[in-house]
Amino acid sequence: MGNIYLICAMISGRLFAIVGAYLVSLTLAPQISAIAYVVSGLSTAIPGMIIQLIFIPILVSLLLKNKEVAKAIA
């Protein structure tokens, strides 16, 4: 269930980046292509997303096994 929130956060972040790039390309920097920004942003973001999907659930499970952390959360 936790991975769903992580994936939704990553997708929403990419959507905001796309909207931001589009607005910047319309207003401040019309010579910059929004499509080029989005493609380059996604190509560099995908490895980071994969790493997050692997390591964040592991980190959360390790933290929840710690008695002090579990006590602080409860």
N, C-alpha and C positions, 0 to 999 in steps of 0.2 A: 504493500500500500504506500510506503514511503517513497518508492521509486516513481510512483505516479506524480506525486507533488514535485519531485525533482525534474522529471521530464516536462511537466507543465511549466515550471519556472524557466527552464531552458528555452522552450518554444516561445513563451511570451517575451522573453528577452530578445530573441531573434526577431520577433514581429515588431517590437519597439525599435530595434535597430533598423529594420527595413523602412518603417514609417519615418524615422528620423532622417535616414539617408535620402529618402524621397523629398522630404520637406527642404532639406539643405540643398539638394540639387535644383529645386525649383526657385529658391529664394536667394541664397547666399553665393552658391557656387554652381552656376548653370553649366560650366564647362566640365564638371565632374559627373560621370555617368553613375546613376543610382544602381543600375544593374551590375556594373563592375564592382561597386562597393559591396553589394549584397553577396555576389558570387565569391569574392575574395574573403569576405567575412565568414561565410559559411564554410569555406574550405579550410580556414584556420581554426574555426570553432569546433568542428566535428571531432577532431582528436581529443580536445579538451572535454567535450561532452561525454565521450566514451570513457575517459579516465574518471570523470566524476561519477558516472553510473557504476563503475567498478569499486572505487575507493570510498565514496561517501557512505554507502550502506555498511561496508566493513567497519569504518570508523564509528558509525552510530552504534552498531552492535557491540563493539569493544567498549565504548563508553557506557552503554547500558549494563554491561556485565560488572562494571565497577560499582561497588556498594555505595560509595559516597555520592557518586553522580546519580545513581538510581534513587537514593534517598532525597537528594536535592530536587529532583524532578517531581517526585511523588507528593 
